Amino acid sequence: MFFKILSDRSFIIAQNFLKEDEYAKDRYDAVRREYLKPLTGENIEIYDTLNKLAFINTSRKTDAHEFKTDIIKQIRQSKYLEFSQNDRQAVGIFFKDNQGDFVIIISAYDSYGKKNLNNLLNILLVCGLINLILVFLAGKFIAVQILKPFNKIIEDTHQINASNLHRRLKLNVGKDEIYELQCTVNLMLDRLENSFQQQKTFINNASHELKNPITAVLGQLEVSKSKFRSIDEYHDTIDIVYNEVNRLNNLITDLLNLAQYNFDETDMLLDDVNLEEIILNVISQIKKENQQSVIKLHFATMPESPEVLIIHGNSGLLFSAFYNIIYNACKYSDFKPVEVEISFSNKIIVIEISDYGIGIPPEDLLNVFEPFYRAENTRHTKGTGLGLSLAKRILNLHKASIAVKSKLNESTVFRIEFSI
């Protein structure tokens, strides 16, 4: 914009000065007063054909300035040139006259433009500061609104403890990320409540099971102590006490094993073990302990290589798991023949243990793997109710699954699957 003003003034100067064949400063001053608005530090210089300064008009002597020859030559070549020198803007034009070829250069300070720029800068600074404040306040408001549901979740979660684990977070109406978080927390609380309930049940059952043999032993000893008994009666008492103490010992052993097997897979000593060999060792051990046991092992589908039945696991734990399952099958079928079938397909080893005994009532099938749980039709048979729970934990540690199906008074089948 300021260059356009300088350009207009330069053409006016050329028209009014040079066409009259003289350099009339008074005439220029008259024209400028009448038609042109004065510029700050305005400086007019006219150079002749020899690039010598032929005319100069300046508002202040300190503004007088002779431009370099290369700038003058550049103006002659391009006919028109806009340029800046220090803090001054200048326009140069080439003007051909009957007295020669002239270069007119007019320069001045763009005080008005600088003032406008300073005003614009001040406006931008003020607007920027106001915008920053507005953005900060808006961001803080939005952050508070966004975090409000999270604060509610934190507040509600802090109010849930062991005495009120039944409480749950209230779910949002919209199924967004907050809703997903609330559902996740509620699922976690479901698992915690279930774990606490199982722990409480376990402690109650363990206390009850431990108390029964101790009560029986104390009762027998108090009866024997109350008066003199015969040797045979003392022998009978000793037998009863021995059996109860032996039962207590087995119970404590199972409890210790249950606690021991409640660990992570990384804590186990793992090696390559052959499932067929482990099952054969289990069958041999059960037959040694009870010679009337009849256990038949056979393959539904023969593996292409014996190495197919080798898995990475702990032989001692797997022996204990299979022992509990097969021994239970023998015990609860009154030592009728028990069948152990091994099959292999699609990289899955399947082991089925079948007996033809008392079976399991349908209402008890879901709970047979719970610690201390015993079906109603097994109350007359000695046991702690921990064997299947131990077996399931051990198999889970080996990434194996176990399922059971049964027909009351007909048969029971345990199906174990190892993925390889």
The 8 nearest C-alpha neighbors of each residue, nearest first, counted from 0:
[[1, 3, 2, 4, 112, 5, 109, 6],
 [2, 0, 4, 3, 5, 109, 112, 88],
 [1, 3, 5, 4, 0, 6, 90, 81],
 [4, 2, 6, 0, 1, 5, 7, 8],
 [5, 3, 1, 7, 2, 6, 8, 0],
 [6, 4, 2, 8, 3, 7, 90, 9],
 [5, 7, 3, 9, 4, 8, 90, 2],
 [8, 6, 4, 10, 9, 5, 3, 11],
 [9, 7, 11, 5, 6, 10, 12, 4],
 [8, 10, 12, 6, 7, 11, 5, 13],
 [9, 11, 13, 12, 7, 8, 14, 6],
 [12, 10, 8, 14, 13, 9, 15, 7],
 [11, 13, 9, 15, 10, 14, 16, 8],
 [12, 14, 10, 11, 16, 17, 15, 9],
 [13, 15, 11, 12, 16, 18, 10, 17],
 [16, 14, 12, 13, 11, 17, 18, 19],
 [17, 15, 22, 13, 12, 18, 14, 19],
 [16, 18, 20, 19, 13, 21, 15, 14],
 [17, 19, 20, 16, 14, 15, 96, 13],
 [20, 18, 17, 21, 16, 15, 22, 14],
 [21, 19, 17, 18, 22, 98, 16, 97],
 [20, 22, 19, 23, 17, 16, 18, 24],
 [21, 23, 16, 24, 17, 54, 20, 19],
 [24, 22, 26, 25, 21, 16, 27, 15],
 [23, 25, 27, 26, 28, 22, 56, 16],
 [26, 24, 28, 23, 27, 29, 30, 22],
 [25, 27, 29, 23, 28, 24, 30, 16],
 [28, 26, 24, 30, 29, 25, 31, 23],
 [29, 27, 25, 31, 26, 30, 32, 24],
 [28, 30, 26, 32, 27, 31, 25, 33],
 [31, 29, 27, 33, 28, 32, 34, 26],
 [30, 32, 35, 28, 34, 33, 29, 27],
 [33, 31, 29, 30, 34, 35, 28, 36],
 [32, 34, 30, 31, 29, 35, 36, 28],
 [33, 35, 31, 30, 32, 36, 29, 37],
 [36, 34, 31, 32, 37, 33, 30, 8],
 [35, 37, 38, 34, 31, 32, 33, 4],
 [38, 36, 35, 39, 31, 41, 32, 40],
 [39, 37, 41, 40, 107, 36, 108, 109],
 [38, 40, 108, 41, 107, 110, 37, 109],
 [39, 41, 107, 108, 58, 38, 42, 62],
 [40, 42, 107, 38, 39, 106, 57, 58],
 [41, 43, 57, 106, 105, 56, 107, 40],
 [44, 42, 105, 56, 55, 104, 57, 106],
 [43, 45, 55, 104, 54, 103, 105, 56],
 [46, 44, 103, 54, 53, 102, 52, 104],
 [45, 47, 52, 102, 50, 51, 53, 101],
 [48, 46, 101, 50, 49, 51, 53, 100],
 [47, 49, 100, 50, 101, 99, 46, 51],
 [48, 50, 51, 47, 46, 52, 100, 101],
 [51, 49, 46, 47, 48, 52, 68, 71],
 [50, 52, 46, 49, 47, 53, 48, 45],
 [51, 53, 46, 54, 45, 50, 47, 44],
 [54, 52, 46, 45, 47, 51, 55, 44],
 [55, 53, 45, 44, 52, 56, 22, 46],
 [56, 54, 44, 43, 45, 57, 53, 52],
 [55, 57, 43, 42, 44, 54, 58, 24],
 [58, 56, 42, 59, 41, 63, 43, 62],
 [57, 59, 40, 41, 42, 60, 56, 62],
 [60, 58, 61, 57, 62, 40, 63, 41],
 [61, 59, 62, 63, 57, 58, 64, 56],
 [60, 62, 59, 63, 64, 57, 58, 40],
 [63, 61, 60, 59, 64, 40, 57, 42],
 [64, 62, 60, 61, 57, 42, 65, 59],
 [65, 63, 62, 66, 42, 61, 44, 60],
 [64, 66, 67, 63, 52, 44, 68, 55],
 [67, 65, 64, 68, 70, 71, 69, 104],
 [66, 68, 69, 70, 65, 71, 72, 64],
 [67, 69, 71, 70, 72, 66, 50, 73],
 [68, 70, 72, 71, 67, 73, 66, 74],
 [71, 69, 73, 68, 72, 67, 74, 66],
 [70, 72, 68, 74, 73, 69, 75, 67],
 [73, 71, 69, 75, 74, 70, 68, 76],
 [74, 72, 70, 76, 71, 75, 69, 77],
 [73, 75, 71, 77, 78, 72, 76, 79],
 [76, 74, 72, 78, 73, 93, 77, 71],
 [75, 77, 73, 74, 78, 72, 79, 93],
 [76, 78, 74, 79, 75, 73, 80, 93],
 [79, 77, 93, 75, 74, 92, 76, 80],
 [80, 78, 92, 77, 74, 91, 93, 81],
 [81, 79, 91, 74, 90, 82, 92, 77],
 [80, 82, 90, 89, 91, 2, 79, 83],
 [83, 81, 89, 88, 90, 80, 84, 91],
 [84, 82, 88, 87, 89, 85, 86, 81],
 [83, 85, 87, 86, 88, 82, 89, 106],
 [84, 86, 87, 83, 88, 108, 82, 89],
 [85, 87, 84, 88, 108, 83, 109, 107],
 [88, 86, 108, 84, 107, 85, 83, 106],
 [89, 87, 83, 106, 107, 82, 108, 84],
 [88, 90, 106, 82, 105, 83, 81, 87],
 [91, 89, 81, 105, 104, 80, 6, 5],
 [90, 92, 104, 80, 103, 79, 74, 81],
 [93, 91, 79, 103, 78, 102, 74, 94],
 [92, 94, 102, 78, 75, 101, 74, 79],
 [95, 93, 101, 100, 102, 92, 96, 13],
 [94, 96, 100, 101, 99, 93, 97, 98],
 [95, 97, 99, 98, 100, 94, 17, 18],
 [98, 96, 99, 95, 20, 100, 18, 17],
 [97, 99, 96, 20, 100, 95, 17, 101],
 [100, 98, 96, 97, 48, 95, 101, 47],
 [99, 101, 95, 48, 96, 94, 47, 102],
 [100, 102, 47, 94, 46, 48, 93, 95],
 [103, 101, 93, 46, 45, 92, 94, 104],
 [102, 104, 45, 92, 91, 44, 101, 46],
 [105, 103, 91, 44, 90, 43, 45, 102],
 [104, 106, 43, 90, 89, 42, 9, 44],
 [107, 105, 89, 42, 88, 41, 87, 90],
 [108, 106, 41, 40, 87, 88, 39, 42],
 [109, 107, 87, 39, 110, 40, 88, 86],
 [108, 110, 112, 111, 113, 107, 1, 88],
 [111, 109, 113, 112, 108, 114, 39, 38],
 [110, 112, 114, 113, 109, 115, 108, 116],
 [111, 113, 115, 109, 114, 110, 116, 1],
 [114, 112, 116, 110, 115, 111, 117, 109],
 [113, 115, 111, 117, 112, 116, 110, 118],
 [114, 116, 118, 112, 113, 117, 119, 111],
 [117, 115, 113, 119, 118, 114, 120, 112],
 [118, 116, 120, 114, 119, 115, 113, 121],
 [117, 119, 115, 121, 116, 120, 122, 114],
 [118, 120, 116, 122, 117, 121, 115, 123],
 [121, 119, 117, 123, 118, 122, 116, 124],
 [122, 120, 124, 118, 119, 123, 125, 117],
 [121, 123, 119, 125, 120, 124, 126, 118],
 [122, 124, 126, 120, 121, 125, 127, 119],
 [125, 123, 127, 121, 122, 126, 128, 120],
 [124, 126, 128, 122, 127, 123, 121, 129],
 [127, 125, 129, 123, 128, 124, 122, 130],
 [126, 128, 130, 124, 125, 129, 123, 131],
 [127, 129, 131, 125, 130, 126, 124, 132],
 [128, 130, 126, 132, 127, 131, 133, 125],
 [131, 129, 127, 133, 128, 132, 134, 126],
 [132, 130, 134, 128, 133, 129, 135, 127],
 [131, 133, 135, 129, 130, 134, 136, 128],
 [134, 132, 130, 136, 135, 131, 137, 129],
 [135, 133, 137, 131, 132, 136, 138, 130],
 [136, 134, 132, 138, 133, 137, 131, 139],
 [135, 137, 139, 133, 138, 134, 140, 132],
 [138, 136, 134, 140, 139, 135, 133, 141],
 [139, 137, 141, 135, 140, 136, 134, 142],
 [138, 140, 142, 136, 137, 141, 135, 143],
 [139, 141, 137, 143, 138, 142, 136, 144],
 [140, 142, 144, 138, 143, 139, 145, 137],
 [143, 141, 145, 139, 144, 140, 138, 146],
 [142, 144, 140, 146, 141, 145, 147, 139],
 [145, 143, 141, 147, 142, 146, 140, 148],
 [144, 146, 142, 143, 147, 141, 148, 149],
 [145, 147, 149, 143, 144, 148, 142, 150],
 [146, 148, 150, 144, 149, 145, 143, 151],
 [149, 147, 151, 150, 146, 152, 145, 177],
 [150, 148, 152, 146, 151, 147, 153, 177],
 [149, 151, 153, 147, 152, 148, 154, 146],
 [150, 152, 148, 154, 149, 153, 155, 147],
 [151, 153, 149, 155, 150, 154, 156, 148],
 [154, 152, 150, 156, 151, 155, 157, 149],
 [153, 155, 151, 157, 152, 156, 150, 158],
 [156, 154, 152, 158, 157, 153, 151, 168],
 [157, 155, 153, 158, 159, 154, 152, 168],
 [158, 156, 154, 155, 159, 153, 160, 152],
 [157, 159, 155, 156, 160, 154, 163, 153],
 [160, 158, 156, 157, 163, 164, 166, 155],
 [161, 159, 162, 163, 164, 158, 157, 156],
 [160, 162, 164, 163, 159, 195, 192, 165],
 [161, 163, 160, 164, 159, 165, 166, 192],
 [164, 162, 165, 160, 161, 159, 166, 158],
 [163, 165, 166, 161, 192, 160, 162, 159],
 [164, 166, 163, 167, 192, 188, 189, 162],
 [167, 165, 164, 163, 159, 168, 188, 185],
 [168, 166, 185, 169, 165, 188, 164, 159],
 [169, 167, 170, 181, 185, 155, 166, 152],
 [168, 170, 167, 171, 181, 152, 155, 185],
 [169, 171, 178, 168, 181, 172, 182, 177],
 [172, 170, 178, 173, 169, 174, 177, 181],
 [171, 173, 174, 170, 178, 175, 169, 177],
 [174, 172, 171, 175, 178, 177, 170, 176],
 [175, 173, 178, 172, 176, 179, 171, 177],
 [174, 176, 178, 177, 173, 179, 171, 180],
 [175, 177, 179, 178, 180, 174, 181, 173],
 [178, 176, 180, 179, 175, 181, 171, 148],
 [177, 179, 181, 175, 174, 176, 180, 171],
 [178, 180, 176, 182, 177, 181, 183, 175],
 [181, 179, 183, 177, 182, 178, 176, 184],
 [180, 182, 178, 184, 183, 179, 185, 170],
 [181, 183, 185, 179, 180, 184, 186, 178],
 [184, 182, 180, 186, 181, 185, 179, 187],
 [183, 185, 187, 181, 186, 182, 188, 180],
 [186, 184, 188, 182, 187, 183, 167, 181],
 [187, 185, 189, 183, 188, 184, 182, 190],
 [186, 188, 184, 190, 185, 189, 191, 183],
 [187, 189, 191, 185, 186, 190, 192, 184],
 [190, 188, 186, 192, 187, 191, 193, 185],
 [189, 191, 193, 187, 188, 192, 194, 186],
 [192, 190, 188, 194, 193, 189, 195, 187],
 [193, 191, 195, 189, 194, 190, 164, 188],
 [192, 194, 190, 196, 191, 195, 197, 189],
 [195, 193, 191, 197, 196, 192, 198, 190],
 [196, 194, 198, 192, 197, 193, 199, 191],
 [197, 195, 193, 199, 194, 198, 192, 200],
 [198, 196, 200, 194, 199, 195, 201, 193],
 [197, 199, 201, 195, 196, 200, 194, 202],
 [198, 200, 196, 202, 201, 197, 195, 203],
 [201, 199, 197, 203, 198, 202, 204, 196],
 [200, 202, 198, 204, 199, 203, 197, 205],
 [203, 201, 205, 199, 204, 200, 206, 198],
 [204, 202, 200, 206, 201, 205, 207, 199],
 [203, 205, 207, 201, 206, 202, 200, 208],
 [204, 206, 202, 208, 207, 203, 201, 209],
 [207, 205, 203, 209, 204, 208, 202, 210],
 [206, 208, 204, 210, 205, 209, 203, 211],
 [209, 207, 205, 210, 211, 206, 204, 212],
 [210, 208, 206, 207, 211, 205, 212, 247],
 [209, 211, 207, 213, 208, 212, 214, 206],
 [210, 212, 214, 213, 208, 209, 215, 207],
 [213, 211, 215, 243, 214, 210, 216, 247],
 [212, 214, 216, 210, 215, 211, 217, 209],
 [215, 213, 217, 211, 212, 216, 210, 218],
 [214, 216, 212, 218, 213, 217, 211, 219],
 [217, 215, 213, 219, 240, 218, 214, 212],
 [216, 218, 220, 214, 219, 215, 221, 213],
 [219, 217, 215, 221, 216, 220, 214, 222],
 [218, 220, 222, 216, 221, 217, 223, 215],
 [219, 221, 223, 217, 222, 218, 224, 216],
 [222, 220, 224, 218, 223, 219, 217, 225],
 [221, 223, 219, 225, 224, 220, 218, 226],
 [224, 222, 220, 221, 225, 219, 226, 228],
 [223, 225, 221, 222, 226, 220, 227, 219],
 [224, 226, 222, 223, 221, 227, 220, 228],
 [227, 225, 224, 228, 223, 222, 221, 229],
 [226, 228, 229, 225, 224, 223, 233, 230],
 [229, 227, 232, 226, 233, 230, 223, 231],
 [228, 230, 232, 231, 233, 227, 234, 223],
 [229, 231, 233, 232, 234, 228, 235, 227],
 [232, 230, 234, 233, 229, 235, 228, 236],
 [231, 233, 235, 229, 234, 230, 228, 236],
 [234, 232, 236, 230, 235, 231, 237, 229],
 [233, 235, 231, 237, 232, 236, 238, 230],
 [234, 236, 232, 238, 233, 237, 231, 239],
 [237, 235, 233, 239, 238, 234, 240, 232],
 [236, 238, 234, 240, 235, 239, 241, 233],
 [239, 237, 241, 235, 236, 240, 234, 242],
 [238, 240, 236, 242, 241, 237, 243, 235],
 [239, 241, 237, 243, 216, 242, 238, 244],
 [242, 240, 238, 244, 239, 243, 237, 245],
 [241, 243, 245, 239, 240, 244, 246, 238],
 [244, 242, 246, 240, 212, 245, 241, 247],
 [243, 245, 247, 241, 246, 242, 240, 248],
 [244, 246, 248, 242, 243, 247, 241, 249],
 [247, 245, 243, 249, 244, 248, 242, 250],
 [248, 246, 244, 250, 245, 249, 243, 212],
 [247, 249, 245, 251, 246, 250, 244, 252],
 [250, 248, 252, 246, 247, 251, 253, 245],
 [249, 251, 247, 253, 248, 252, 383, 254],
 [250, 252, 254, 248, 253, 249, 255, 247],
 [251, 253, 249, 255, 250, 254, 248, 256],
 [254, 252, 256, 250, 255, 251, 257, 249],
 [253, 255, 257, 251, 256, 252, 250, 258],
 [256, 254, 258, 252, 257, 253, 259, 251],
 [257, 255, 259, 253, 258, 254, 260, 252],
 [256, 258, 254, 260, 255, 259, 389, 253],
 [259, 257, 255, 261, 256, 260, 254, 262],
 [260, 258, 256, 257, 261, 255, 262, 254],
 [261, 259, 257, 262, 258, 256, 393, 392],
 [262, 260, 258, 259, 257, 263, 392, 393],
 [263, 261, 260, 266, 264, 259, 258, 267],
 [262, 264, 265, 266, 396, 261, 267, 260],
 [263, 265, 266, 267, 396, 262, 397, 268],
 [264, 266, 263, 267, 268, 262, 269, 396],
 [267, 265, 264, 263, 262, 268, 269, 260],
 [268, 266, 264, 265, 269, 313, 263, 312],
 [267, 269, 313, 266, 270, 312, 265, 264],
 [270, 268, 312, 313, 267, 311, 271, 314],
 [269, 271, 311, 312, 272, 313, 268, 314],
 [270, 272, 311, 310, 309, 312, 273, 269],
 [273, 271, 309, 310, 270, 314, 311, 274],
 [272, 274, 309, 276, 275, 308, 277, 310],
 [275, 273, 277, 276, 308, 278, 309, 272],
 [274, 276, 278, 277, 273, 279, 308, 341],
 [277, 275, 279, 273, 274, 278, 280, 272],
 [276, 278, 274, 280, 279, 275, 318, 281],
 [277, 279, 281, 275, 280, 276, 282, 274],
 [278, 280, 276, 282, 281, 277, 283, 275],
 [281, 279, 283, 277, 278, 282, 284, 276],
 [280, 282, 278, 284, 279, 283, 322, 277],
 [283, 281, 279, 285, 284, 280, 278, 286],
 [282, 284, 280, 286, 281, 285, 279, 287],
 [283, 285, 281, 287, 286, 282, 280, 288],
 [286, 284, 288, 282, 287, 283, 289, 281],
 [285, 287, 290, 289, 283, 288, 284, 292],
 [288, 286, 284, 285, 289, 290, 283, 282],
 [287, 289, 285, 286, 284, 290, 283, 292],
 [290, 288, 286, 291, 287, 292, 285, 284],
 [289, 291, 286, 292, 287, 288, 285, 293],
 [290, 292, 289, 293, 334, 286, 335, 288],
 [293, 291, 334, 290, 286, 289, 294, 329],
 [294, 292, 336, 337, 291, 335, 295, 334],
 [293, 295, 337, 336, 338, 292, 296, 282],
 [294, 296, 338, 339, 337, 297, 293, 336],
 [297, 295, 339, 340, 338, 294, 298, 341],
 [296, 298, 340, 341, 339, 295, 299, 338],
 [299, 297, 341, 300, 340, 301, 342, 296],
 [298, 300, 342, 341, 340, 301, 297, 343],
 [301, 299, 342, 298, 302, 343, 341, 344],
 [300, 302, 298, 303, 299, 342, 343, 304],
 [303, 301, 304, 300, 343, 305, 307, 342],
 [302, 304, 301, 305, 307, 306, 300, 343],
 [303, 305, 306, 302, 307, 308, 301, 309],
 [306, 304, 307, 308, 302, 303, 309, 273],
 [305, 307, 309, 304, 308, 273, 302, 303],
 [306, 308, 305, 309, 304, 302, 303, 310],
 [309, 307, 306, 273, 274, 305, 310, 275],
 [308, 310, 273, 306, 272, 307, 271, 274],
 [311, 309, 272, 271, 312, 308, 273, 419],
 [310, 312, 271, 270, 269, 272, 309, 313],
 [311, 313, 269, 270, 310, 271, 272, 314],
 [312, 314, 269, 316, 315, 268, 270, 317],
 [313, 315, 317, 316, 318, 272, 312, 277],
 [316, 314, 318, 317, 313, 319, 320, 277],
 [317, 315, 319, 318, 314, 313, 320, 393],
 [316, 318, 320, 314, 319, 315, 321, 313],
 [317, 319, 315, 316, 321, 320, 322, 277],
 [318, 320, 322, 316, 317, 321, 323, 315],
 [321, 319, 390, 317, 323, 322, 318, 316],
 [320, 322, 324, 318, 323, 319, 325, 317],
 [323, 321, 319, 325, 320, 324, 281, 326],
 [322, 324, 326, 386, 320, 321, 325, 327],
 [323, 325, 321, 327, 322, 326, 328, 320],
 [326, 324, 328, 322, 327, 323, 321, 329],
 [325, 327, 329, 323, 328, 324, 322, 330],
 [328, 326, 330, 324, 329, 325, 331, 323],
 [327, 329, 325, 326, 354, 331, 330, 332],
 [330, 328, 334, 326, 332, 327, 331, 333],
 [331, 329, 327, 333, 332, 328, 334, 326],
 [330, 332, 333, 328, 329, 327, 356, 357],
 [356, 333, 331, 334, 329, 335, 330, 355],
 [332, 334, 330, 331, 335, 329, 356, 357],
 [335, 333, 329, 332, 292, 330, 336, 291],
 [334, 336, 332, 333, 337, 293, 329, 355],
 [337, 335, 293, 294, 334, 338, 354, 295],
 [336, 338, 294, 354, 353, 293, 295, 335],
 [339, 337, 295, 353, 352, 294, 296, 340],
 [338, 340, 352, 296, 351, 295, 353, 297],
 [339, 341, 351, 297, 298, 350, 296, 338],
 [342, 340, 350, 298, 349, 299, 297, 351],
 [341, 343, 300, 299, 349, 298, 348, 350],
 [342, 344, 348, 347, 349, 300, 302, 346],
 [343, 345, 347, 346, 348, 342, 349, 300],
 [344, 346, 347, 343, 348, 418, 419, 349],
 [347, 345, 344, 419, 418, 348, 343, 417],
 [346, 348, 418, 344, 345, 417, 343, 419],
 [347, 349, 343, 417, 416, 342, 418, 350],
 [348, 350, 416, 342, 415, 341, 343, 347],
 [349, 351, 341, 415, 340, 414, 416, 342],
 [350, 352, 414, 340, 413, 339, 415, 353],
 [353, 351, 339, 413, 412, 338, 340, 414],
 [354, 352, 412, 338, 411, 337, 351, 339],
 [353, 355, 337, 410, 411, 328, 356, 332],
 [356, 354, 410, 409, 332, 411, 335, 353],
 [332, 355, 357, 358, 410, 354, 331, 409],
 [356, 358, 408, 332, 407, 409, 331, 359],
 [359, 357, 407, 408, 410, 411, 406, 356],
 [358, 360, 407, 405, 361, 364, 363, 406],
 [359, 361, 363, 362, 407, 364, 358, 374],
 [362, 360, 364, 363, 359, 405, 407, 406],
 [361, 363, 360, 364, 365, 366, 359, 374],
 [364, 362, 360, 361, 366, 365, 374, 367],
 [363, 365, 361, 366, 367, 362, 359, 360],
 [366, 364, 363, 367, 362, 368, 361, 369],
 [365, 367, 369, 368, 363, 364, 372, 362],
 [366, 368, 369, 364, 365, 372, 363, 373],
 [369, 367, 388, 387, 366, 370, 391, 372],
 [368, 370, 366, 372, 367, 388, 371, 385],
 [371, 369, 385, 388, 372, 384, 368, 201],
 [372, 370, 384, 385, 383, 204, 373, 369],
 [371, 373, 384, 370, 369, 367, 366, 374],
 [374, 372, 384, 371, 377, 375, 367, 378],
 [375, 373, 377, 376, 363, 372, 359, 378],
 [374, 376, 377, 378, 373, 360, 363, 359],
 [375, 377, 374, 378, 379, 357, 359, 360],
 [378, 376, 380, 379, 375, 374, 373, 331],
 [379, 377, 380, 376, 375, 373, 374, 381],
 [378, 380, 377, 381, 376, 375, 382, 331],
 [381, 379, 377, 378, 382, 331, 330, 376],
 [380, 382, 379, 383, 378, 377, 246, 384],
 [381, 383, 384, 380, 385, 246, 386, 378],
 [382, 384, 385, 371, 250, 381, 386, 208],
 [383, 385, 371, 372, 373, 382, 386, 370],
 [384, 386, 370, 388, 371, 383, 387, 389],
 [385, 387, 389, 323, 388, 384, 390, 324],
 [388, 386, 390, 368, 389, 385, 391, 324],
 [387, 389, 368, 385, 391, 390, 370, 386],
 [390, 388, 386, 392, 387, 391, 257, 385],
 [389, 391, 320, 387, 393, 388, 392, 394],
 [390, 392, 394, 388, 393, 389, 395, 387],
 [393, 391, 395, 389, 394, 390, 396, 388],
 [392, 394, 396, 390, 395, 391, 389, 316],
 [395, 393, 397, 399, 391, 396, 392, 390],
 [394, 396, 398, 392, 397, 399, 393, 391],
 [395, 397, 393, 394, 398, 264, 392, 263],
 [396, 398, 394, 395, 399, 312, 393, 264],
 [399, 397, 395, 396, 394, 400, 417, 418],
 [400, 398, 417, 394, 395, 397, 416, 401],
 [401, 399, 416, 415, 395, 394, 398, 402],
 [400, 402, 415, 414, 416, 399, 391, 413],
 [403, 401, 414, 413, 415, 400, 404, 412],
 [404, 402, 413, 412, 414, 405, 401, 411],
 [405, 403, 412, 411, 413, 402, 406, 364],
 [404, 406, 411, 410, 358, 359, 412, 407],
 [407, 405, 409, 410, 358, 408, 411, 359],
 [406, 408, 358, 409, 359, 360, 357, 405],
 [407, 409, 357, 358, 356, 406, 410, 355],
 [410, 408, 406, 407, 355, 358, 356, 357],
 [411, 409, 355, 358, 406, 354, 356, 405],
 [410, 412, 405, 358, 354, 353, 404, 406],
 [411, 413, 353, 404, 352, 403, 405, 414],
 [414, 412, 403, 352, 351, 402, 353, 415],
 [413, 415, 351, 402, 401, 350, 403, 412],
 [416, 414, 401, 350, 400, 349, 351, 413],
 [415, 417, 349, 400, 399, 348, 350, 347],
 [418, 416, 399, 348, 347, 419, 349, 415],
 [419, 417, 347, 346, 348, 416, 399, 398],
 [418, 346, 347, 417, 310, 348, 307, 309]]
